């Protein structure tokens, strides 16, 4: 399933079960709920947050573009449109920078900080 189809055909978000995709984890150990269920819960929440951040950037960018096109030379409307576009780009840069910082920490220390895993269990 490609990334675009995951947006149009969402999966249920479950704390205990199996996940597929970039955050595949060991989610179920038998039929008993364990503390490792938080790994799947965290992975699902992170996936939702990243999706919401991407959608927020997209809608803010489109909204700022329309404001800019429809400002008709009014200084206040141009300033508002420019502010919306700037904030959208700053938000996108913030999300990308946080990912790059985590990867830098991982490369520098050798500790896998991008995988949430509770020690113990099977």
C-alpha positions as CSV (number, residue, x, y, z in Angstrom):
1,X,0.0,0.0,0.0
2,X,1.6,3.3,-1.0
3,X,1.7,6.4,1.1
4,X,-1.1,8.2,-0.8
5,X,-3.6,5.3,-0.5
6,X,-2.9,5.2,3.3
7,X,-4.3,8.8,3.5
8,X,-7.5,7.9,1.6
9,X,-8.0,4.4,3.2
10,X,-7.0,4.9,6.9
11,X,-6.4,2.0,9.2
12,X,-8.0,1.8,12.6
13,X,-5.7,3.1,15.4
14,X,-5.4,0.3,18.0
15,X,-3.2,0.2,21.0
16,X,-2.8,-3.6,20.9
17,X,-2.5,-5.2,17.5
18,X,-0.2,-5.3,14.6
19,X,0.9,-2.3,12.6
20,X,2.2,-2.0,9.1
21,X,4.3,0.7,7.6
22,X,7.3,2.6,8.7
23,X,6.6,2.1,12.4
24,X,6.2,-1.7,12.4
25,X,6.6,-2.9,16.0
26,X,5.9,-6.1,17.8
27,X,2.5,-5.2,19.1
28,X,0.8,-8.4,20.3
29,X,2.4,-11.0,22.5
30,X,-0.2,-13.7,22.6
31,X,-3.7,-12.7,23.7
32,X,-2.7,-10.8,26.8
33,X,-2.3,-7.1,26.8
34,X,1.2,-6.2,27.9
35,X,3.2,-3.0,28.5
36,X,4.6,-3.4,25.0
37,X,1.2,-2.3,23.7
38,X,2.4,1.2,24.4
39,X,4.9,0.8,21.6
40,X,2.1,0.4,19.1
41,X,0.0,3.1,20.7
42,X,3.0,5.5,20.6
43,X,3.7,4.6,16.9
44,X,0.1,5.1,16.0
45,X,-0.1,8.5,17.7
46,X,3.2,9.6,16.1
47,X,1.8,8.6,12.7
48,X,-1.3,10.7,13.3
49,X,0.7,13.7,14.5
50,X,2.9,13.6,11.4
51,X,-0.1,13.3,9.1
52,X,-1.8,16.2,10.9
53,X,1.3,18.3,10.6
54,X,1.5,17.6,6.9
55,X,-2.1,18.5,6.4
56,X,-1.8,21.7,8.4
57,X,1.1,22.8,6.3
58,X,-0.8,22.0,3.1
59,X,-4.0,23.9,4.1
60,X,-2.1,26.8,5.5
61,X,0.0,27.1,2.3
62,X,-3.1,26.9,0.1
63,X,-5.0,29.4,2.4
64,X,-2.0,31.8,2.3
65,X,-1.8,31.5,-1.5
66,X,-5.5,32.3,-1.9
67,X,-5.2,35.2,0.5
68,X,-2.3,36.5,-1.5
69,X,-4.1,36.2,-4.8
70,X,-7.3,37.8,-3.5
71,X,-5.6,40.6,-1.6
72,X,-6.0,43.0,-4.6
73,X,-3.2,45.2,-3.4
74,X,-4.5,45.9,0.0
75,X,-1.5,46.2,2.4
76,X,-3.3,44.6,5.4
77,X,-4.4,41.6,3.3
78,X,-1.0,41.2,1.8
79,X,0.6,41.3,5.2
80,X,-1.9,38.6,6.5
81,X,-1.2,36.4,3.5
82,X,2.5,36.8,3.8
83,X,2.3,35.9,7.5
84,X,0.2,32.8,6.8
85,X,2.7,31.6,4.2
86,X,5.7,32.4,6.5
87,X,4.2,30.5,9.4
88,X,3.3,27.5,7.1
89,X,6.9,27.3,5.9
90,X,8.3,27.8,9.5
91,X,6.1,24.9,10.7
92,X,7.3,22.6,7.9
93,X,10.9,23.5,8.6
94,X,10.3,22.8,12.3
95,X,9.0,19.3,11.5
96,X,11.9,18.5,9.1
97,X,14.4,20.0,11.6
98,X,13.2,17.8,14.4
99,X,13.5,14.7,12.3
100,X,17.0,15.8,11.2
101,X,18.1,16.4,14.8
102,X,16.9,13.0,15.8
103,X,18.8,11.4,13.0
104,X,21.9,13.5,13.9
105,X,21.7,12.2,17.5
106,X,21.3,8.7,16.2
107,X,24.4,9.0,13.9
108,X,26.5,10.8,16.6
109,X,25.7,8.6,19.6
110,X,24.8,5.3,17.9
111,X,21.6,5.1,20.0
112,X,18.4,4.5,17.9
113,X,16.3,7.4,19.2
114,X,13.8,7.1,16.4
115,X,12.4,3.7,17.6
116,X,10.3,3.7,20.8
117,X,10.8,0.3,22.4
118,X,10.1,-0.8,26.0
119,X,12.7,-3.2,27.2
120,X,11.6,-6.7,28.3
121,X,8.9,-9.0,27.1
122,X,9.3,-11.3,24.1
